[in-house]
Amino acid sequence: MKKLYRRLTGGLFVIAALLISGMLSGCATSPQEMQTTGDYGQLSTPVKTGFPRNYSASVPEDPALQRPLPEMNAEEYETSGDLYFSREDYTMAFVQYEKSLEMKPGNVRIYFKQGMLFLHVGKHEEAVKSFQKVLEKDPGRAAAYEGMGTAFFEMRQYEEAEKHFLKAIELDRSLWKARNYLGNIYDFQKKYDQASREYAEAILLKPDEGALYNNLGVSLSLAGRYEESINAFKQALGAKGPKERVYNNLGLVFAKTGRYDAALDAFMKGSDSAKAYNNLGCVYLAQGEYRKAAQSFNKAIEASPKFYEKANENLKKIGFENSPN
């Protein structure tokens, strides 16, 4: 289910790409996508059946033991769907859930799981329909509002997404992923103070999630609060989660505050030297320091011949192609 988590959390069930202002492509940063689950989102644990892989046995001779297995009931089809879901066979998972609904119509738990499945495969309009079915029968279900918000967010209908995330939080204040999505929305709207508050609230609920500190750092940087941003990125590095993006973001903020040696060090820790020098070159290029940019791009080329094409394209932009100085 790790892939499901990365995709369905706003990604990381991963969301929301934000650029630190003034950076060019290749030097950009984006907050982690966080996905959404809820109290309906916990798939039932499949019961392991069958023999070990190396087991062998003769076929029973008693005809009574060779009769066809009985038809599964609704709960068994649901469990089978969960098993296919865990194996990332989403077509079969959906089929099993449909069979469960045929036997037990109106099961809101199945509607919710189908909504999550639709989110995962990118069918966001279908996800909305599934979550609406949940809310028709259970209007107080916070997780369904969170799922609706996620679908609208992915469709870039941010006003609708905000409305549903706010309703989800009203019903269940522990939904940290909904708060992360709200932070993403407010960043898009340049409401950086509101965004930072939502990320901070999410961190209180999930203090070990590095992506939240990363997103807070991006928001603080967009607001020009660079020292606070640097501190948030450092906290992200001490929490769980991928580090490459965080180091890149940290390097960008160091560069924006004139600490180029620290910026290069951060870029180096987040990637290889070729990418690090290219990133630093992008920083200089954005600030009009063309000769320094050329020197950095040339170092990127020296560090990795495979990097020649990308770095040389950057050199062409400033008229320093193949220039060592």
N, C-alpha and C positions, 0 to 999 in steps of 0.2 A: 504493500500500500504506500510505499515511499513516493512512488511516482504520482499517485493520486493526491497525496498530501502536497507535493510541490505544485501541482497543477491547480488544485482547488483552494488553496489558501491564498491569494491576491495577492505563486506561483509561487514550497514552498511550494500546501495545497495551494507559485508564484505569480501583474500587476503593475502596474503603475510605473512607467519609465519617467524619471525626472532628470533633467540635465542641470548641472551646476552652470549658472549663467556665464556666458562668455567663452565656454569651452567649445572646441571644434569636434567634429566626428573623429573617433579614435581616441579621444580624451574624455569622452562623456561618461557619466555615471548614472545609474538608475537604482531606485530602492528595490529591495527584495519583494517578489510577489508573495503575498500571503494568501493562503487559501482558507476556505471556511468549512468547518464542520459544525456539528452541534449535538444536542442530546439525541436527535434522531440519526446522527451521522455515524454512530458506532455500529458497524456491521457485526452481526452475530458471528461468533467464532465457529467455523466449520468443525464438525466432529470428524476426526481422522478415522477412516474405515479401510478395510482391505488388509492384505497380508504384507509383511516386509518384502522388499524387492527380491530377496534371495529365497523366498519361501516357495516350496513346491509341494503339491499334494495331488493325489489321484481324484478323479471325478467321482462323487458319490454314486453308488449304484442304485440307491433307493429312488424310484421315480418321484416319490412325494417331495424329495428334496430338490428336484429339478424343475419344478413348476415355475412359471414366470413370476418375477417379483411384483408385488402389488403396486398400484399407482401411488405416487407420492402425494401427500397432502399439502395444503397451502404453506404450512410452516417449513416443510422439507424442501419445497420449491424455492422458498425464500433463502434458506440456508445454502441450497445449491447455487443460487444466484450470487450470494456473497462469496462463495468459493471461486466462481468464475471471475468475479470482480477482483478478488485478491490475486488472481492469475493474469489479470489484465486482458481477459477475454470478454470485452464489454458487450459484444453482440449476444453471446450466449447468456451473459448475466441478465441482459434486458429480457431475453426470451423466458428465462426462469421466473423473473419478477412478474411478467405478464401472465404466466400460467398460475402463479400464486394469486394474482388478482382475479383471475377467472373463477377460482374456487372460493376466494374470500374478497368480494368486491368492496371497494371503499376503504381498504387498509391504508391509513395515512402513513404508516411506516414505510410501506412499499412506494407510495408516491414520493416520499422524501428521498428514498434511495435512488429512484429513477431520476429525480431532479439533480442529485449529485452526479449521477452517471452522465446526464446530458451536459452538465457543467464541464465535466472532465473531457468530453469529446468535442466540446466547442459548440454544441447546439443550444445556444443560450435562450432562444425564444421557447424551445420545448421545455427547457428547465423552468422558465417562468410559469408555464402552464402546469407543470407538475407541482411546483410549490404553491400555486394558487389552489390546487385541489386540496393540499394539506390545510391551508388556511380557511377554506370553506367549511371544513369539518372541525378544525381546531384553531380558531382565530387568535389564541393566546400563545401559539407555538413560536418562540423567539427564533429558533434555528431556521424555520422556514422563511422568516423575514430576512435573516442573514443570507440565506441562499438566494432569495429574490434580489437582494441588494448586490450580491456578487454577479448575478446574471446581467443586471442592468449596468453594472460597472463595466463588465467586459464588452457590452454593446455601446459603451461611452455615453449612456444616458445617465449622466451624473446626478441630476436633480432627483430622478426616481431612485437611483441607488442610495443617495444620501437619506431620502425619506425612509426607506426600508431599513437601512442600518440604524438610524436613530430609533425607529420603532423596536428593532431587535434589542438594542441596549436598554431601552425603557423597560422591556419585559425581563431582560436578563443582563445585569450589569457586568457579568463575568466574561462577556464575549469580546475578548481582546482582539480577535481578527477583524471584527466589525469596526473596532476603533482604528485599527491600522488602515483599513480601507478609507475610513473617514479622513484620516490624515492625508492619504493619497489625494483624495478629492479636494481637500482644502489647499493642498500644495498646487494642484492644477489651477485652482481659482486664485492663487497668490494670497491666500489667507494664512500666512505662515504662522502667526501666533496660535490660531485655532488648530492648525495641523500639528504644531509642536505639543500642544496640550493633549491631543488625542494620542499621539505616540507615547507621551509620558504616562498617560493613564494605562495604555496597553502594556507598557513596561512594568508598571506596578503589579499588573495581573500575571505577566509572564516574564519575570526578570532574567531568565536564562536564554532568551531568544535574541540572538545577535542581530537578526534582520531588523528588529524594532529600533535598536540603537543606531543602526546604519541609516534607517529612514529618518530618525530624529536628527542625525547629523546632517543629512542632505537638506532637510527643511531649515535648520538653523543657518546653514551656509547660504541658502537662497535668501534668507532674511538679513544676511550680512553679519550674523553673530558668529564670527569665525572661531573665536577661542572656545566658545561653548560647543561649537560643531566639532572641533578637534577632540575635545574631551569625550563627546558622544561616540566618535569613531574609535577612540582608544578603548572605551567600554565594550564596543562591539567586538573588538579583537579579543577581549577577555571572555566573551560569551560563546555559545555554540553557534555553528553555522559556517558557511564558506567565508574565506578571508580575502580572496583576491579582489573582489569588488570594494571591500572596505579599505584595503590598502590604497587602491586607486583613488577612492574618494578623499582619503586622508592626504594623499600626495597633491591632489588638486587644490585642497584648501591651503596646504603649506605654500604652494606656488602662488596662490592668490594673495597671500600675505607676505610674499617676498622671500620665503625661506626655501630657496631652490635646492640646497643640499639636502635638507630634510625631505623635500618633495621627491627628489631622485631616489633617496633611500627607501621611501615608502613604495614608490613604483617598483623598485628592485625586489622588495619583499613580496609584492603582489604578483609579479610576473618575471619574465626573463629580462636580461639586460637590453636586448633589442627593443622590446616593447616599452621598457622603462624610458629609454632615450627618445623613442618616438613620442611618448606621452609628454616628456619634458619639452621636446621640440614643438609640440602642439601648444603648450602653455606659452612659450616664447612667441610663437607665431600669433596667437590671439592677442598678445600684448604689444605687438609691433616690433619685437626684438628679433629682426630677421636674421642677422648674422649669427646670433646665439642659437636661433632655431635651426639654421643650416648646420651648425656644428653638431647639434644634438642629432639631427637626422642622419648626418654622415656617420656618427658613432653607432647609430642603430644599424646602418648598413654594414659597418665593420664587424659588429657583434654577430650578425647573422646574414649571410648572403641571401638566404631565403626571404629575408625581410626587405630586400632591395627594392622590389616593385612598390610596396606601400610607402616606404620612406622616401623614395625618389619622386613619387607623385607629390608628396608634400614639398620637396625641394623645388619642383617645377612651379608650384604656386607662388614661390617667392623669388624665382629667377636665379636660384643657386644650384641648379642641377650639376651633380658630379663635382661640386666645389668642396675642397677639403677645409676651407676656412669660412 
